[in-house]
Amino acid sequence: MHAMVLTAPGAPLRLERRDDPEPASGDVRIKVSACGVCRTDLHVVDGELPDIAYPIVPGHEVVGRVDALGAGVTTLTIGERVGVPWLGYTCGECPYCRSGRENLCDRPRFTGYTRDGGFATHLVADARYCFPLGEAGDDVAIAPLLCAGLIGWRSLVMAGDGKHLGIFGFGAAGHIIAQVARWQGRSVYAFTRAGDVEAQHLAQSLGAEWAGGSEDQPPAPLDAAIIYAPVGSLVPRALRTVRKGGRVVCAGIHMSDIPSFPYDILWEERQLVSVANLTRRDGIEFLEVGAQAGIRTHTSAFPLREANEVLAKLREGQITGAAVLQP
């Protein structure tokens, strides 16, 4: 097998040839056909997440086919197409797991962060945390759904049922969730980097009521806003756009520091909350909703060996929609 390997924080990924991994009991080996490139991959590569054991293979939006079964696996079959998400394992024993909140597990493992991920030709995954995908749809188009879609869905649910929804950061997650929100009958207001005309055009083509820069004022007060960009200064900005009783959801796993802000923009029962990881139930729900809503991902595909260049483009805001690597 071949893999793009991170050997130290901030180091370029290195293409390595390795022996094919053998699945342990309860695991499956998957031949990767596509792996989305997520902003969380940047946080891994840049060393912004704690407790990374090097070397590690990033990538957690994986689509592929099972090509080997570990002992005891009966839920998947050889040749079956599956998706591998960010959440790769939970203990099942801690208070969070026992109360149905496995996204907050005390002893989790994460694909592409604490276990090798999908920037490779093969990976091993816990069979319990793989989603059967069926045969409908293109591998590249599906890949961004495995994180941008799943975390997007959890953040959308957490935002509540308000009609007027703001989306700060119109990238992979934003362009997927805008389609779900429009399908639900909501009005979408897209906030992009200043002058990012391409992202604004994409938002409008997907039915956004309005699209503008993050410092622009939307034409109507928002019921809720979701922040996908990892920029802490957007928090007070988003709070200023939501009405009394509105909610701001921070959807990223990492964000730059939030600056101090006056209490009056939080007052009147506005709420500020965060989203952490996902549950398998989120995945099942979202894949069903995505099929019903007819989501179409806007993707750019690149060969696996160009992972470093793709990460650089993502860091500089040069990717519209979602980037996907193909072995």
C-alpha positions as CSV (number, residue, x, y, z in Angstrom):
1,M,0.0,0.0,0.0
2,H,0.9,3.7,-0.3
3,A,0.2,6.4,2.2
4,M,0.8,10.1,2.7
5,V,2.4,10.2,6.2
6,L,2.8,13.0,8.7
7,T,6.0,12.5,10.7
8,A,6.1,15.7,12.8
9,P,3.9,18.8,13.4
10,G,4.0,21.1,10.4
11,A,6.1,18.8,8.3
12,P,5.0,18.0,4.7
13,L,3.3,14.7,4.2
14,R,5.7,12.0,2.9
15,L,4.6,9.4,0.4
16,E,5.5,6.0,1.8
17,R,5.2,2.4,0.6
18,R,4.1,0.0,3.4
19,D,2.9,-3.5,3.8
20,D,-0.8,-3.9,3.5
21,P,-2.3,-3.7,7.1
22,E,-4.0,-6.7,8.5
23,P,-7.4,-6.2,10.2
24,A,-7.5,-7.2,13.9
25,S,-10.6,-8.7,15.5
26,G,-13.6,-6.5,14.8
27,D,-11.8,-4.5,12.1
28,V,-12.0,-4.4,8.3
29,R,-9.4,-3.4,5.8
30,I,-10.7,-1.0,3.2
31,K,-9.3,-0.3,-0.3
32,V,-9.7,3.5,-0.6
33,S,-11.3,5.0,-3.7
34,A,-11.7,8.6,-2.4
35,C,-10.9,10.6,0.7
36,G,-12.1,14.2,1.2
37,V,-9.8,16.8,2.5
38,C,-11.2,18.5,5.6
39,R,-10.1,21.6,7.6
40,T,-9.6,19.3,10.5
41,D,-6.8,17.6,8.5
42,L,-5.1,21.0,8.5
43,H,-5.4,21.1,12.3
44,V,-3.8,17.7,12.5
45,V,-1.0,18.5,10.0
46,D,-0.3,21.9,11.7
47,G,-0.1,20.3,15.2
48,E,-3.0,22.3,16.5
49,L,-4.7,19.2,18.0
50,P,-3.2,17.6,21.2
51,D,-1.7,14.2,21.7
52,I,-0.8,13.2,18.2
53,A,1.4,10.1,18.0
54,Y,3.6,10.3,15.0
55,P,3.8,9.0,12.4
56,I,0.1,9.3,11.4
57,V,-1.8,9.1,8.2
58,P,-4.5,11.9,8.0
59,G,-7.9,11.7,6.3
60,H,-11.3,11.0,7.7
61,E,-13.8,11.4,4.8
62,V,-13.2,7.9,3.4
63,V,-15.1,6.0,0.7
64,G,-13.9,2.6,-0.3
65,R,-14.6,-1.1,-0.5
66,V,-14.0,-3.8,2.1
67,D,-11.3,-6.1,1.0
68,A,-10.5,-8.1,4.2
69,L,-12.4,-9.0,7.3
70,G,-11.1,-9.3,10.8
71,A,-12.3,-12.1,13.1
72,G,-15.9,-11.7,14.3
73,V,-17.0,-9.2,11.6
74,T,-20.5,-10.3,10.3
75,T,-22.1,-6.9,9.5
76,L,-20.0,-6.1,6.4
77,T,-19.0,-8.2,3.4
78,I,-16.0,-8.3,1.0
79,G,-16.5,-5.8,-1.8
80,E,-19.1,-3.8,0.0
81,R,-18.8,0.0,-0.4
82,V,-18.5,1.8,3.0
83,G,-17.8,5.2,4.4
84,V,-15.4,5.8,7.2
85,P,-16.0,9.0,9.3
86,W,-14.0,11.0,11.9
87,L,-15.3,8.9,14.9
88,G,-13.4,5.7,14.7
89,Y,-14.0,4.1,18.1
90,T,-15.7,4.7,21.4
91,C,-15.4,2.8,24.7
92,G,-19.1,2.1,25.2
93,E,-18.5,2.2,29.0
94,C,-18.1,5.8,30.1
95,P,-21.1,7.9,31.3
96,Y,-21.3,9.7,27.9
97,C,-21.4,6.5,25.9
98,R,-24.0,4.9,28.3
99,S,-26.2,8.0,28.0
100,G,-26.2,8.0,24.2
101,R,-23.6,10.8,23.8
102,E,-20.8,8.8,22.3
103,N,-19.5,11.9,20.6
104,L,-18.2,13.0,24.0
105,C,-16.7,9.6,24.9
106,D,-13.8,9.7,27.4
107,R,-11.7,7.3,25.4
108,P,-12.4,7.8,21.8
109,R,-10.3,7.2,18.7
110,F,-10.5,9.3,15.6
111,T,-9.8,8.4,12.0
112,G,-6.8,10.3,10.6
113,Y,-5.9,11.7,14.0
114,T,-5.4,8.9,16.6
115,R,-5.6,6.0,14.1
116,D,-4.4,6.0,10.5
117,G,-6.8,7.5,8.0
118,G,-7.6,7.7,4.4
119,F,-4.8,9.6,2.7
120,A,-3.7,6.2,1.5
121,T,-4.6,3.3,-0.8
122,H,-5.8,1.2,2.2
123,L,-6.8,1.6,5.8
124,V,-8.1,-0.5,8.7
125,A,-11.2,0.6,10.5
126,D,-13.5,-0.7,13.2
127,A,-16.4,-2.3,11.4
128,R,-18.9,-0.9,13.9
129,Y,-18.0,2.6,12.8
130,C,-18.3,2.1,9.0
131,F,-21.4,3.2,7.2
132,P,-22.7,1.0,4.4
133,L,-23.2,3.3,1.4
134,G,-24.9,1.1,-1.2
135,E,-24.1,1.6,-4.8
136,A,-25.9,4.9,-5.7
137,G,-23.7,7.9,-6.3
138,D,-20.1,8.7,-7.2
139,D,-17.3,8.0,-4.7
140,V,-15.7,11.5,-5.0
141,A,-19.1,13.2,-4.6
142,I,-19.9,11.1,-1.5
143,A,-16.6,11.6,0.3
144,P,-17.2,15.1,1.8
145,L,-20.5,13.8,3.3
146,L,-18.5,11.7,5.7
147,C,-17.4,14.7,7.8
148,A,-18.4,18.0,6.3
149,G,-21.9,16.5,5.9
150,L,-22.1,14.7,9.2
151,I,-20.7,17.5,11.4
152,G,-22.8,19.9,9.3
153,W,-25.9,17.9,10.0
154,R,-25.2,17.8,13.8
155,S,-24.6,21.6,13.8
156,L,-27.8,22.2,11.9
157,V,-29.9,20.2,14.3
158,M,-28.2,22.0,17.2
159,A,-29.1,25.4,15.6
160,G,-32.8,24.6,16.1
161,D,-35.7,25.1,13.7
162,G,-35.5,28.8,13.0
163,K,-36.3,29.9,9.4
164,H,-33.5,32.4,8.9
165,L,-30.1,30.6,9.1
166,G,-26.6,32.2,8.7
167,I,-23.6,30.2,7.6
168,F,-20.2,31.6,8.3
169,G,-17.6,29.9,6.2
170,F,-19.1,28.6,2.9
171,G,-16.8,25.7,2.2
172,A,-17.3,22.0,2.3
173,A,-19.7,21.8,5.2
174,G,-21.4,25.1,4.4
175,H,-22.3,24.2,0.8
176,I,-23.7,20.9,1.9
177,I,-25.8,22.2,4.8
178,A,-27.1,25.1,2.8
179,Q,-28.8,22.5,0.5
180,V,-30.3,20.7,3.5
181,A,-31.6,23.9,5.0
182,R,-33.1,25.0,1.7
183,W,-34.8,21.6,1.3
184,Q,-36.2,22.1,4.8
185,G,-37.7,25.4,3.7
186,R,-35.3,27.7,5.5
187,S,-33.7,30.9,4.2
188,V,-29.9,30.8,4.0
189,Y,-27.5,33.7,4.5
190,A,-24.0,32.9,3.5
191,F,-20.9,34.7,4.9
192,T,-17.6,34.2,3.2
193,R,-14.1,35.7,3.3
194,A,-14.2,39.3,2.1
195,G,-14.2,39.4,-1.7
196,D,-14.6,35.6,-2.2
197,V,-16.9,36.1,-5.1
198,E,-16.6,32.5,-6.2
199,A,-17.9,31.1,-2.9
200,Q,-20.7,33.7,-2.9
201,H,-21.8,32.7,-6.3
202,L,-21.8,29.1,-5.2
203,A,-24.0,30.0,-2.3
204,Q,-26.5,31.8,-4.5
205,S,-26.5,29.0,-7.0
206,L,-27.5,26.7,-4.2
207,G,-30.5,28.9,-3.2
208,A,-29.0,31.2,-0.6
209,E,-31.2,34.3,0.0
210,W,-28.1,36.4,0.4
211,A,-24.3,36.1,0.3
212,G,-21.7,38.5,1.4
213,G,-18.5,39.0,3.4
214,S,-18.3,38.1,7.0
215,E,-18.4,41.8,8.1
216,D,-21.5,42.6,6.0
217,Q,-24.9,42.9,7.6
218,P,-27.5,40.5,6.4
219,P,-30.8,41.9,5.2
220,A,-32.8,40.3,8.0
221,P,-32.1,39.3,11.7
222,L,-31.1,35.6,11.9
223,D,-32.7,33.0,14.0
224,A,-29.5,31.1,14.2
225,A,-25.9,31.1,12.8
226,I,-23.4,28.3,12.3
227,I,-19.7,29.1,12.2
228,Y,-17.7,26.6,10.1
229,A,-14.6,28.8,9.7
230,P,-12.1,28.3,12.5
231,V,-11.9,32.0,13.2
232,G,-12.7,33.1,16.8
233,S,-13.3,36.7,15.8
234,L,-16.5,35.5,13.9
235,V,-18.2,34.6,17.2
236,P,-19.0,38.2,18.3
237,R,-19.8,39.0,14.7
238,A,-22.3,36.2,14.5
239,L,-23.8,37.1,17.8
240,R,-24.6,40.5,16.4
241,T,-26.5,39.0,13.5
242,V,-28.9,36.9,15.5
243,R,-32.2,38.1,17.0
244,K,-33.2,37.9,20.7
245,G,-33.3,34.3,21.7
246,G,-31.1,33.3,18.7
247,R,-28.3,30.8,18.8
248,V,-24.8,30.7,17.5
249,V,-23.2,27.2,16.9
250,C,-19.5,26.8,16.7
251,A,-19.0,23.7,14.5
252,G,-15.2,23.2,14.3
253,I,-13.0,21.0,16.4
254,H,-10.5,23.9,16.6
255,M,-10.9,27.6,16.5
256,S,-8.5,30.6,17.1
257,D,-9.1,32.5,20.3
258,I,-12.4,34.3,20.7
259,P,-11.9,38.0,21.5
260,S,-13.6,39.6,24.4
261,F,-17.0,41.1,23.5
262,P,-19.7,43.2,25.3
263,Y,-22.3,41.3,27.2
264,D,-25.1,43.1,25.5
265,I,-24.6,41.1,22.3
266,L,-25.1,37.8,24.3
267,W,-27.9,39.2,26.5
268,E,-31.6,38.7,25.7
269,E,-31.2,35.0,25.8
270,R,-28.9,34.5,22.9
271,Q,-27.0,31.3,23.2
272,L,-23.5,30.3,22.2
273,V,-22.8,26.5,21.9
274,S,-20.2,24.2,20.4
275,V,-20.5,20.9,18.5
276,A,-18.1,18.1,19.3
277,N,-17.5,15.2,16.9
278,L,-20.5,13.1,15.9
279,T,-22.5,9.9,16.8
280,R,-23.2,7.0,14.6
281,R,-26.9,8.0,14.8
282,D,-26.0,11.3,13.3
283,G,-24.5,9.4,10.3
284,I,-27.5,7.2,9.8
285,E,-29.9,10.2,10.0
286,F,-27.8,12.4,7.7
287,L,-27.3,9.8,5.0
288,E,-31.0,9.3,4.8
289,V,-31.7,13.1,4.8
290,G,-29.0,13.7,2.2
291,A,-30.6,11.2,-0.2
292,Q,-34.0,12.7,0.3
293,A,-32.7,16.3,-0.2
294,G,-30.8,15.4,-3.3
295,I,-27.5,16.9,-2.1
296,R,-25.0,17.6,-4.8
297,T,-21.4,18.2,-3.6
298,H,-19.2,20.7,-5.4
299,T,-15.9,18.9,-5.5
300,S,-12.4,19.1,-7.0
301,A,-10.5,15.8,-7.3
302,F,-6.7,15.5,-7.0
303,P,-4.3,12.5,-7.0
304,L,-3.2,11.3,-3.6
305,R,0.4,12.3,-4.2
306,E,-0.7,16.0,-4.4
307,A,-2.0,16.0,-0.8
308,N,0.5,18.7,0.3
309,E,-0.5,21.0,-2.5
310,V,-4.2,20.5,-1.8
311,L,-3.7,21.2,1.9
312,A,-1.9,24.4,1.0
313,K,-4.8,25.5,-1.2
314,L,-7.3,24.8,1.5
315,R,-5.2,26.8,4.0
316,E,-5.2,29.8,1.6
317,G,-8.9,29.6,0.9
318,Q,-8.3,28.5,-2.7
319,I,-10.7,25.6,-2.6
320,T,-14.4,26.2,-3.5
321,G,-16.6,23.5,-2.2
322,A,-14.7,20.4,-1.2
323,A,-11.4,18.8,-2.3
324,V,-11.1,15.1,-2.6
325,L,-8.0,12.9,-3.0
326,Q,-8.0,9.7,-5.1
327,P,-5.3,7.0,-4.8
